[in-house]
Amino acid sequence: MKQTLWCFTLAAIGVLAMLTQLDRQSRYQSDLAELVPENMRYFAQYHSAEAALSRGDGAAALTEARTLVARRPIPAGHLRLLASAQLLNEENGAGTATLQLAGQRGWRDTPTQFALLSFAEAQRDGTQMARRYFAIWVQQENREALKPWAKIVFANPDALAEATRLLNAQGRWQRSFVHFGLRELAPEHAAQFLAGYNPA
């Protein structure tokens, strides 16, 4: 009896270890997420929420995203998915607040910063447009995706003023932007920026 119980315990531990590893592997292979039991999803839960959003299933997306944040509340990307689910369900106030929290927490989470850039553009909030634009720009690998935004962002006078203020602070990324980033702006916006730029 004891031997049988011991074998059963070892087998159960082995299954749990395998499922835990499967959950971790789902970070890199999203198709594995559906193989992880619902109550053991941590990394896989992200893909469940993302899939529900992609389907446009508002109720499921909200349930999955809330579960995701309850299980792993720290990553900004998880809050972004919750915000998207809330907005899909027309919970606009909650979605906006959640998205802003995600942005504060995840300056290096590019999809979150793009979501906030789009939101700021829709609100015509030039100050936030400039801040989110630069939050993405400093991550070099994301500059190609950012190129179409340059003319949109800097056409806003408040964004141009905030950009000038931020770039006059003088630092490594600021100098890099002046040398390489200005070429993405429309010529008239670049000229306006340079008129207010005062390098130390």
Secondary structure, DSSP 8 states (H G I E B T S, - for coil): -HHHHHHHHHHHHHHHHHHHHHHHHTTT-GGGGGGS-GGG-SHHHHHHHHHHHHHT-HHHHHHHHHHHHHH--S-HHHHHHHHHHHHHTT-HHHHHHHHHHHHHH-TT-HHHHHHHHHHHHHHT-HHHHHHHHHHHHTSGGGHHHHHHHHHHHHTSHHHHHHHHHHHTT--HHHHHIIIIIGGGS-HHHHHHHHHH----
